[in-house]
Amino acid sequence: MRGCEWLRRGVAAAVVCAAASFACFGAGTAGLLEGNPFRGRVLFVEKLCTQCHSIWGHGGTLGPEIARVVAGKPLPQLSGEFWNHTPRMIDEMTAKGYAWPTLDRKEMADLLSYLYYLRLFDEPGSPSRGAATFARLRCESCHSLGGVGGNVGGRLDPFSSYASPIPLAQAMWNAGPAMRSAQIGHGTPIPQFSGGEMADIQAYIREHGRRPENERVQLLPLPDPAAGEKVFFEKRCVVCHATRKAGAPDLGEAALRLTVAEISGILWNHSYTMQERMHASGIPFPRFQGQELADVVGYLHLLGYKGREGNASRGSQVFREKGCAACHEDQKIQAPDLTKEHSGDDAIALSAAMWNHAPEMHEAMAKNDVPWPQFEQGDVEDLVAYLRSRSARGVSKGH
């Protein structure tokens, strides 16, 4: 009986585990920002995740490359895909003698935060490719680097202190109207960037720029999505992009698909058209200071990472099809009341608990020949919406 009870709990709890990772994003950014991504990176090594997974080519090859897994996917989708592969992970780790790592609440918050910020740190660019791009775009005709080049647009050496292309992208954005006016006046083609060329140029500048020998490469502070949201509204970016005015793209979706270097290049490529449209609409061309552009990129990335709002009606169907209702709406079975368990008050703790119990759940389900529930895209968001609607209506187990 005890094994059956665990089995019944496991079938439905599987759904909550995937949903829990997403739930901390449902009420704004507070849950996400609670974790420390730097501690999350350390945990990724300490918990031996690198035995199976790599980051930018460094680590194991048994599992997928983490940066590529995260790329272009909202967290709910990642949670569902992760849960679908949990039994295989457990089996392979067991076969290799690896212990299943446990995570307390604080550690889970750190790892979730690390997942979010991972795509905001670009894979290092190539100095050699950067040199070729620098020459192709004729940057040296206006800018000097390492004492070589023009003086119309100023020295690029100060940017050699940074590992990220964001400071360079922000300076280019702010100087954009003047730069384009000068280029048009001289008949110089306006440069256009593609792919990760901004990261390559930044790597080239870092390698060839002049700076004091004792000056360390500066790492920017972590982008602050909350501050970025404020800037996004204050600079009136929301006028076009939140309403798709004049064909303006969905920046949240774009930021999720692209790296910071790619976003930086696209910002420059479209800034001339944006400037004209903003002038026609009476909106002043925005200029960024300090950390503002990095914060805006962090905010836009978060918009896509949180995923869409779920549908409670579809979530009700998921709740039943995945086996949750059989345990969690039956008073005879000692399964927890998901209306209370999934209140959203501490979803990070719930996510950690489900992770820690996954091996026991997998063993019980395999022993009783119960299939592991599989999530399709959108299932997790819909399930979260359904559980919230139950809580809002005061629906509890047995009612």
The 8 nearest C-alpha neighbors of each residue, nearest first, counted from 0:
[[1, 3, 2, 4, 5, 6, 7, 332],
 [0, 2, 4, 3, 5, 6, 7, 363],
 [3, 1, 5, 4, 0, 6, 363, 367],
 [4, 2, 6, 0, 5, 1, 7, 363],
 [3, 5, 1, 7, 6, 2, 0, 8],
 [6, 4, 8, 2, 3, 7, 9, 1],
 [5, 7, 3, 9, 4, 363, 8, 364],
 [8, 6, 4, 9, 5, 10, 326, 3],
 [9, 7, 5, 6, 334, 10, 11, 12],
 [8, 10, 12, 6, 360, 7, 11, 13],
 [11, 9, 7, 13, 12, 8, 322, 6],
 [10, 12, 323, 13, 9, 14, 322, 8],
 [11, 13, 9, 15, 14, 10, 8, 16],
 [14, 12, 16, 11, 15, 10, 9, 17],
 [13, 15, 12, 16, 11, 17, 18, 321],
 [14, 16, 18, 12, 13, 17, 19, 11],
 [17, 15, 19, 353, 13, 350, 18, 14],
 [16, 18, 78, 15, 79, 19, 14, 20],
 [19, 17, 15, 21, 379, 16, 20, 22],
 [20, 18, 22, 350, 16, 346, 21, 17],
 [19, 21, 18, 350, 22, 17, 78, 23],
 [22, 20, 19, 75, 18, 23, 24, 74],
 [21, 23, 19, 25, 24, 20, 346, 18],
 [22, 24, 30, 21, 25, 346, 31, 347],
 [25, 23, 22, 21, 26, 27, 305, 28],
 [24, 26, 22, 23, 27, 21, 305, 28],
 [27, 25, 24, 28, 23, 29, 30, 22],
 [28, 26, 29, 25, 24, 30, 23, 31],
 [27, 29, 31, 30, 24, 32, 26, 225],
 [28, 30, 32, 31, 27, 33, 26, 24],
 [31, 29, 23, 33, 32, 28, 24, 27],
 [30, 32, 28, 33, 29, 112, 24, 34],
 [31, 33, 29, 34, 30, 28, 112, 35],
 [32, 34, 30, 31, 29, 108, 35, 112],
 [35, 33, 109, 108, 112, 32, 31, 36],
 [34, 36, 109, 38, 37, 112, 39, 33],
 [37, 35, 113, 39, 112, 38, 109, 40],
 [36, 38, 40, 39, 35, 41, 113, 109],
 [37, 39, 41, 40, 36, 35, 109, 42],
 [40, 38, 110, 109, 36, 42, 113, 37],
 [39, 41, 43, 37, 38, 42, 36, 113],
 [42, 40, 38, 43, 44, 39, 45, 37],
 [43, 41, 45, 39, 44, 40, 46, 38],
 [42, 44, 40, 41, 48, 46, 45, 39],
 [43, 45, 47, 42, 41, 46, 49, 48],
 [46, 44, 42, 47, 43, 41, 48, 49],
 [45, 47, 44, 48, 43, 42, 100, 49],
 [48, 46, 44, 49, 45, 50, 43, 100],
 [49, 47, 50, 43, 46, 44, 51, 52],
 [50, 48, 52, 58, 47, 51, 59, 44],
 [49, 51, 59, 48, 47, 52, 58, 61],
 [50, 52, 59, 61, 62, 49, 60, 48],
 [53, 51, 59, 49, 62, 64, 58, 60],
 [54, 52, 58, 57, 64, 59, 56, 49],
 [53, 55, 57, 56, 65, 64, 66, 58],
 [56, 54, 57, 53, 122, 66, 64, 65],
 [55, 57, 54, 53, 58, 64, 59, 60],
 [58, 56, 53, 54, 55, 59, 49, 52],
 [59, 57, 53, 49, 52, 50, 56, 54],
 [60, 58, 51, 52, 50, 53, 49, 61],
 [59, 61, 62, 51, 52, 53, 63, 58],
 [60, 62, 51, 59, 52, 63, 50, 91],
 [61, 63, 51, 52, 60, 64, 59, 53],
 [64, 62, 52, 65, 60, 68, 61, 53],
 [63, 65, 53, 67, 52, 66, 54, 68],
 [64, 66, 68, 67, 54, 63, 53, 69],
 [67, 65, 69, 68, 64, 54, 70, 118],
 [68, 66, 70, 65, 69, 64, 63, 71],
 [67, 69, 65, 66, 70, 64, 63, 72],
 [68, 70, 66, 67, 72, 65, 71, 77],
 [71, 69, 67, 68, 72, 256, 66, 118],
 [70, 72, 256, 255, 69, 73, 257, 252],
 [73, 71, 70, 69, 76, 74, 77, 304],
 [74, 72, 304, 306, 76, 75, 305, 303],
 [73, 75, 77, 76, 304, 305, 78, 21],
 [76, 74, 78, 21, 77, 73, 379, 380],
 [77, 75, 79, 78, 74, 73, 376, 80],
 [76, 78, 74, 80, 75, 79, 81, 73],
 [79, 77, 17, 75, 81, 76, 80, 74],
 [78, 80, 76, 82, 81, 77, 374, 17],
 [81, 79, 83, 77, 82, 78, 76, 84],
 [80, 82, 78, 79, 84, 83, 77, 85],
 [81, 83, 85, 79, 84, 80, 17, 78],
 [82, 84, 80, 373, 81, 85, 79, 374],
 [83, 85, 82, 81, 87, 86, 88, 80],
 [84, 86, 88, 82, 87, 83, 89, 81],
 [87, 85, 89, 88, 84, 90, 361, 83],
 [88, 86, 90, 89, 85, 84, 91, 92],
 [87, 89, 85, 91, 86, 90, 92, 84],
 [88, 90, 86, 92, 87, 91, 93, 85],
 [91, 89, 87, 93, 88, 92, 94, 86],
 [92, 90, 94, 88, 93, 89, 87, 95],
 [91, 93, 97, 95, 89, 94, 90, 88],
 [92, 94, 96, 90, 91, 95, 97, 89],
 [95, 93, 91, 92, 96, 90, 97, 89],
 [96, 94, 92, 93, 97, 91, 90, 98],
 [95, 97, 93, 94, 92, 98, 91, 99],
 [98, 96, 92, 95, 93, 99, 94, 91],
 [97, 99, 100, 96, 92, 93, 95, 101],
 [98, 100, 97, 101, 92, 89, 358, 93],
 [101, 99, 46, 98, 102, 355, 47, 97],
 [100, 102, 355, 99, 103, 354, 351, 46],
 [103, 101, 106, 351, 107, 104, 355, 100],
 [102, 104, 106, 105, 351, 107, 101, 348],
 [103, 105, 348, 107, 106, 351, 347, 108],
 [106, 104, 108, 107, 103, 109, 34, 102],
 [107, 105, 109, 103, 108, 104, 102, 110],
 [106, 108, 110, 104, 109, 105, 351, 102],
 [107, 109, 34, 105, 111, 106, 110, 112],
 [110, 108, 34, 39, 35, 106, 112, 107],
 [109, 111, 39, 113, 107, 112, 108, 106],
 [112, 110, 114, 108, 113, 109, 107, 115],
 [111, 113, 36, 109, 34, 115, 110, 114],
 [112, 114, 36, 110, 39, 116, 111, 115],
 [115, 113, 111, 117, 112, 116, 110, 69],
 [116, 114, 112, 113, 117, 111, 118, 304],
 [115, 117, 119, 113, 118, 114, 112, 36],
 [118, 116, 114, 119, 115, 120, 113, 66],
 [119, 117, 120, 116, 258, 66, 121, 70],
 [118, 120, 116, 117, 259, 121, 258, 297],
 [121, 119, 118, 117, 122, 116, 259, 258],
 [122, 120, 123, 258, 119, 259, 118, 260],
 [121, 123, 124, 55, 120, 198, 258, 118],
 [124, 122, 121, 198, 125, 202, 199, 162],
 [125, 123, 199, 198, 202, 122, 126, 201],
 [124, 126, 199, 128, 127, 202, 129, 123],
 [127, 125, 203, 129, 202, 128, 199, 130],
 [128, 126, 130, 129, 125, 131, 203, 199],
 [129, 127, 131, 125, 130, 126, 199, 132],
 [128, 130, 200, 199, 126, 132, 203, 127],
 [131, 129, 133, 127, 128, 132, 203, 126],
 [130, 132, 128, 134, 129, 133, 135, 127],
 [133, 131, 135, 129, 134, 130, 136, 128],
 [132, 134, 130, 131, 136, 138, 135, 129],
 [135, 133, 137, 131, 132, 136, 130, 138],
 [136, 134, 132, 137, 133, 131, 138, 130],
 [135, 137, 133, 138, 134, 190, 132, 191],
 [138, 136, 134, 139, 135, 140, 133, 141],
 [137, 139, 140, 136, 133, 142, 141, 134],
 [140, 138, 148, 142, 141, 137, 149, 143],
 [139, 141, 149, 138, 137, 148, 142, 143],
 [142, 140, 149, 151, 152, 139, 150, 138],
 [143, 141, 149, 139, 152, 153, 150, 154],
 [142, 144, 148, 154, 147, 149, 139, 146],
 [145, 143, 146, 147, 155, 208, 156, 154],
 [144, 146, 208, 209, 147, 207, 156, 143],
 [145, 147, 144, 143, 148, 209, 154, 208],
 [148, 146, 143, 144, 145, 149, 139, 142],
 [149, 147, 143, 139, 142, 140, 144, 141],
 [150, 148, 141, 142, 140, 143, 139, 151],
 [149, 151, 153, 142, 152, 141, 143, 148],
 [152, 150, 141, 153, 149, 142, 140, 143],
 [151, 153, 141, 142, 150, 154, 149, 178],
 [152, 154, 150, 142, 151, 143, 155, 141],
 [155, 153, 143, 156, 142, 144, 150, 152],
 [154, 156, 144, 157, 158, 143, 142, 153],
 [155, 157, 208, 159, 209, 158, 154, 144],
 [158, 156, 159, 155, 160, 210, 154, 208],
 [159, 157, 160, 156, 155, 161, 167, 204],
 [158, 160, 205, 204, 208, 156, 157, 161],
 [161, 159, 216, 158, 217, 157, 205, 162],
 [162, 160, 217, 216, 159, 163, 158, 218],
 [161, 163, 218, 216, 217, 164, 160, 201],
 [162, 164, 165, 161, 166, 201, 218, 219],
 [165, 163, 167, 201, 166, 198, 168, 260],
 [164, 166, 168, 167, 163, 169, 293, 263],
 [167, 165, 169, 168, 164, 170, 163, 158],
 [166, 168, 170, 164, 165, 169, 171, 158],
 [167, 169, 165, 171, 166, 170, 263, 172],
 [170, 168, 172, 166, 171, 167, 165, 173],
 [169, 171, 167, 173, 172, 168, 174, 166],
 [172, 170, 168, 174, 169, 173, 175, 167],
 [171, 173, 175, 169, 170, 174, 168, 267],
 [172, 174, 286, 170, 175, 171, 169, 287],
 [175, 173, 171, 172, 177, 176, 178, 170],
 [174, 176, 172, 178, 173, 177, 171, 179],
 [177, 175, 179, 178, 174, 180, 271, 173],
 [178, 176, 180, 175, 179, 174, 181, 182],
 [179, 177, 175, 181, 180, 176, 174, 182],
 [180, 178, 182, 176, 181, 177, 175, 183],
 [179, 181, 177, 183, 178, 182, 184, 176],
 [182, 180, 184, 178, 179, 183, 185, 177],
 [183, 181, 187, 179, 185, 184, 180, 186],
 [182, 184, 186, 180, 185, 181, 179, 187],
 [183, 185, 181, 182, 186, 180, 187, 179],
 [186, 184, 182, 187, 183, 181, 180, 188],
 [185, 187, 183, 184, 182, 188, 181, 189],
 [186, 188, 182, 185, 183, 189, 184, 181],
 [189, 187, 190, 186, 182, 183, 136, 185],
 [188, 190, 187, 182, 191, 179, 183, 136],
 [191, 189, 136, 188, 192, 268, 137, 138],
 [190, 192, 268, 189, 193, 264, 267, 136],
 [193, 191, 264, 196, 268, 190, 265, 194],
 [192, 194, 196, 195, 264, 191, 261, 265],
 [195, 193, 261, 196, 192, 264, 260, 197],
 [194, 196, 261, 198, 197, 260, 193, 199],
 [197, 195, 199, 198, 194, 193, 200, 192],
 [196, 198, 200, 260, 199, 195, 264, 201],
 [197, 199, 124, 201, 260, 196, 195, 200],
 [200, 198, 129, 124, 125, 196, 202, 201],
 [201, 199, 129, 203, 197, 202, 198, 196],
 [200, 202, 198, 204, 199, 203, 164, 205],
 [203, 201, 126, 205, 199, 200, 124, 204],
 [204, 202, 126, 200, 129, 206, 201, 205],
 [205, 203, 201, 208, 159, 207, 206, 202],
 [206, 204, 159, 202, 203, 208, 207, 201],
 [205, 207, 203, 204, 208, 202, 126, 159],
 [208, 206, 204, 205, 145, 203, 209, 144],
 [209, 207, 156, 145, 204, 159, 144, 205],
 [208, 210, 145, 156, 207, 211, 159, 144],
 [209, 211, 212, 208, 156, 214, 157, 159],
 [212, 210, 214, 213, 209, 215, 160, 208],
 [213, 211, 214, 210, 215, 209, 216, 160],
 [212, 214, 211, 215, 210, 216, 160, 209],
 [215, 213, 211, 212, 216, 210, 160, 217],
 [214, 216, 217, 213, 160, 212, 211, 161],
 [217, 215, 160, 161, 162, 218, 214, 159],
 [216, 218, 161, 160, 215, 219, 162, 214],
 [219, 217, 162, 161, 220, 216, 163, 160],
 [218, 220, 217, 221, 163, 161, 290, 222],
 [221, 219, 222, 218, 290, 223, 293, 217],
 [220, 222, 223, 219, 294, 293, 116, 297],
 [223, 221, 294, 297, 293, 224, 220, 290],
 [222, 224, 294, 226, 225, 227, 221, 297],
 [225, 223, 298, 227, 297, 226, 294, 228],
 [226, 224, 228, 227, 223, 229, 298, 28],
 [227, 225, 229, 223, 228, 224, 294, 230],
 [228, 226, 295, 294, 224, 230, 298, 229],
 [229, 227, 231, 225, 226, 230, 298, 224],
 [228, 230, 226, 227, 232, 231, 233, 225],
 [229, 231, 233, 227, 232, 228, 234, 226],
 [232, 230, 228, 236, 229, 234, 233, 227],
 [233, 231, 235, 230, 229, 234, 237, 236],
 [232, 234, 230, 235, 231, 229, 236, 237],
 [233, 235, 232, 231, 236, 285, 230, 237],
 [236, 234, 232, 237, 233, 238, 231, 282],
 [237, 235, 231, 238, 234, 232, 239, 240],
 [236, 238, 241, 235, 240, 239, 232, 231],
 [239, 237, 236, 235, 240, 241, 242, 244],
 [240, 238, 244, 237, 242, 243, 241, 247],
 [239, 241, 243, 237, 247, 242, 238, 248],
 [240, 242, 237, 243, 239, 238, 249, 244],
 [241, 243, 244, 240, 239, 238, 237, 247],
 [244, 242, 247, 240, 246, 239, 241, 248],
 [243, 245, 239, 242, 246, 247, 240, 238],
 [246, 244, 247, 243, 239, 276, 242, 240],
 [245, 247, 244, 243, 248, 239, 240, 242],
 [246, 248, 243, 240, 244, 245, 239, 249],
 [249, 247, 250, 243, 240, 246, 253, 252],
 [248, 250, 251, 252, 240, 253, 247, 243],
 [251, 249, 253, 252, 248, 254, 299, 240],
 [252, 250, 303, 299, 302, 254, 253, 249],
 [251, 253, 303, 255, 250, 254, 249, 256],
 [254, 252, 250, 256, 255, 251, 257, 249],
 [255, 253, 300, 251, 257, 256, 252, 250],
 [254, 256, 71, 300, 252, 303, 253, 257],
 [257, 255, 71, 253, 254, 70, 252, 258],
 [258, 256, 254, 255, 261, 253, 262, 259],
 [257, 259, 261, 260, 262, 121, 118, 119],
 [258, 260, 262, 261, 119, 263, 121, 257],
 [261, 259, 263, 197, 198, 258, 262, 195],
 [260, 262, 258, 264, 195, 263, 259, 194],
 [261, 263, 259, 265, 260, 264, 266, 258],
 [264, 262, 260, 266, 261, 168, 265, 259],
 [263, 265, 192, 261, 267, 266, 262, 197],
 [264, 266, 268, 262, 267, 263, 269, 261],
 [267, 265, 263, 264, 269, 268, 270, 262],
 [266, 268, 270, 264, 265, 269, 172, 263],
 [269, 267, 265, 191, 266, 270, 264, 192],
 [270, 268, 267, 272, 266, 271, 273, 265],
 [269, 271, 273, 267, 272, 268, 266, 274],
 [272, 270, 274, 273, 269, 275, 268, 176],
 [273, 271, 275, 274, 269, 270, 276, 268],
 [272, 274, 270, 276, 271, 275, 277, 269],
 [273, 275, 271, 277, 272, 276, 270, 278],
 [276, 274, 278, 272, 273, 277, 279, 271],
 [277, 275, 279, 273, 278, 274, 280, 272],
 [276, 278, 282, 280, 274, 279, 275, 273],
 [277, 279, 281, 275, 280, 276, 282, 274],
 [280, 278, 276, 277, 281, 275, 282, 274],
 [281, 279, 277, 278, 282, 276, 275, 283],
 [280, 282, 278, 279, 277, 283, 276, 284],
 [281, 283, 277, 280, 278, 284, 235, 279],
 [284, 282, 285, 281, 277, 278, 234, 274],
 [283, 285, 274, 282, 286, 277, 278, 234],
 [286, 284, 234, 283, 287, 173, 235, 282],
 [287, 285, 173, 284, 288, 172, 234, 169],
 [286, 288, 291, 292, 169, 285, 173, 289],
 [289, 287, 291, 290, 286, 292, 169, 170],
 [288, 290, 291, 287, 292, 166, 293, 169],
 [289, 291, 293, 292, 294, 288, 222, 220],
 [292, 290, 294, 293, 288, 289, 287, 295],
 [291, 293, 295, 294, 290, 287, 296, 169],
 [294, 292, 296, 222, 295, 291, 290, 297],
 [293, 295, 227, 222, 223, 297, 291, 292],
 [296, 294, 227, 298, 292, 297, 293, 299],
 [295, 297, 299, 293, 298, 294, 300, 292],
 [298, 296, 224, 294, 300, 222, 295, 299],
 [299, 297, 224, 295, 301, 227, 296, 300],
 [300, 298, 251, 296, 302, 301, 297, 254],
 [299, 301, 254, 255, 297, 298, 302, 303],
 [300, 302, 304, 298, 299, 303, 305, 297],
 [303, 301, 251, 299, 300, 304, 305, 298],
 [302, 304, 251, 252, 301, 255, 300, 306],
 [303, 305, 73, 301, 306, 74, 302, 300],
 [306, 304, 303, 302, 73, 24, 301, 74],
 [307, 305, 73, 304, 303, 75, 74, 308],
 [308, 306, 309, 305, 380, 303, 377, 73],
 [307, 309, 380, 306, 310, 384, 381, 25],
 [308, 310, 381, 380, 384, 307, 311, 383],
 [309, 311, 381, 313, 312, 384, 314, 308],
 [310, 312, 385, 384, 314, 313, 381, 315],
 [313, 311, 315, 314, 310, 385, 316, 381],
 [312, 314, 316, 315, 310, 311, 381, 317],
 [313, 315, 382, 381, 311, 317, 385, 316],
 [316, 314, 318, 312, 313, 317, 385, 311],
 [315, 317, 313, 314, 319, 318, 320, 312],
 [318, 316, 314, 320, 319, 315, 321, 313],
 [319, 317, 315, 323, 316, 321, 320, 314],
 [320, 318, 324, 322, 316, 317, 321, 323],
 [319, 321, 317, 322, 318, 316, 323, 324],
 [322, 320, 319, 318, 323, 372, 317, 11],
 [321, 323, 319, 320, 325, 324, 11, 10],
 [324, 322, 11, 318, 325, 319, 326, 321],
 [323, 325, 319, 327, 328, 326, 322, 318],
 [326, 324, 323, 322, 327, 328, 329, 319],
 [327, 325, 324, 329, 328, 323, 334, 7],
 [326, 328, 324, 334, 329, 323, 336, 325],
 [327, 329, 396, 324, 397, 326, 325, 330],
 [330, 328, 331, 326, 327, 332, 397, 325],
 [329, 331, 332, 397, 328, 396, 333, 327],
 [332, 330, 329, 333, 326, 334, 328, 397],
 [331, 333, 330, 334, 329, 326, 4, 327],
 [332, 334, 335, 331, 4, 330, 326, 8],
 [333, 335, 8, 332, 327, 326, 336, 7],
 [336, 334, 337, 327, 333, 340, 8, 339],
 [335, 337, 338, 396, 339, 327, 340, 395],
 [338, 336, 340, 341, 339, 335, 327, 386],
 [337, 339, 390, 336, 341, 395, 340, 386],
 [338, 340, 337, 342, 341, 336, 390, 395],
 [341, 339, 337, 342, 338, 336, 335, 349],
 [342, 340, 337, 343, 339, 338, 386, 346],
 [341, 343, 339, 344, 340, 338, 390, 387],
 [344, 342, 346, 341, 345, 22, 23, 387],
 [345, 343, 342, 346, 341, 23, 347, 340],
 [346, 344, 347, 343, 348, 349, 342, 23],
 [345, 347, 349, 19, 343, 348, 23, 22],
 [346, 348, 350, 349, 345, 104, 108, 351],
 [349, 347, 104, 351, 350, 346, 345, 352],
 [350, 348, 346, 352, 347, 351, 19, 353],
 [349, 351, 19, 347, 353, 16, 348, 352],
 [350, 352, 348, 354, 349, 353, 102, 104],
 [353, 351, 349, 355, 354, 350, 348, 356],
 [354, 352, 16, 356, 350, 355, 351, 357],
 [355, 353, 351, 357, 352, 356, 350, 16],
 [354, 356, 352, 101, 353, 357, 351, 102],
 [357, 355, 353, 359, 354, 358, 360, 352],
 [356, 358, 360, 354, 359, 355, 361, 353],
 [359, 357, 361, 360, 356, 362, 89, 355],
 [360, 358, 362, 361, 356, 357, 363, 5],
 [359, 361, 357, 9, 363, 358, 362, 364],
 [360, 362, 358, 364, 359, 363, 357, 365],
 [363, 361, 359, 365, 360, 364, 366, 358],
 [364, 362, 366, 360, 6, 365, 361, 359],
 [363, 365, 369, 361, 367, 366, 6, 362],
 [364, 366, 368, 362, 367, 363, 361, 369],
 [367, 365, 363, 364, 368, 362, 369, 361],
 [366, 368, 364, 365, 369, 363, 6, 3],
 [369, 367, 365, 366, 364, 370, 363, 371],
 [368, 370, 364, 367, 365, 371, 366, 10],
 [371, 369, 372, 368, 364, 365, 10, 373],
 [370, 372, 373, 369, 10, 364, 83, 86],
 [373, 371, 321, 370, 374, 10, 13, 83],
 [374, 372, 83, 371, 375, 82, 79, 321],
 [375, 373, 79, 378, 83, 376, 372, 80],
 [374, 376, 378, 377, 373, 79, 80, 379],
 [375, 377, 378, 76, 374, 79, 379, 75],
 [376, 378, 380, 379, 375, 381, 76, 309],
 [379, 377, 381, 380, 375, 376, 374, 382],
 [378, 380, 382, 18, 381, 377, 75, 383],
 [381, 379, 309, 383, 382, 377, 378, 75],
 [382, 380, 309, 314, 310, 384, 378, 379],
 [381, 383, 314, 385, 379, 384, 380, 378],
 [384, 382, 386, 380, 385, 381, 18, 387],
 [385, 383, 311, 381, 309, 387, 382, 386],
 [386, 384, 311, 314, 388, 382, 387, 383],
 [387, 385, 389, 383, 388, 384, 338, 382],
 [388, 386, 390, 384, 389, 385, 391, 383],
 [387, 389, 391, 385, 390, 386, 384, 392],
 [390, 388, 394, 386, 392, 387, 391, 393],
 [389, 391, 393, 387, 338, 388, 392, 394],
 [390, 392, 388, 389, 393, 387, 394, 386],
 [393, 391, 389, 390, 394, 388, 387, 395],
 [392, 394, 390, 391, 389, 395, 338, 388],
 [395, 393, 389, 392, 390, 398, 338, 396],
 [394, 396, 338, 398, 393, 397, 336, 389],
 [397, 395, 328, 336, 398, 327, 330, 394],
 [396, 398, 328, 330, 329, 395, 327, 394],
 [397, 396, 395, 394, 328, 330, 329, 393]]
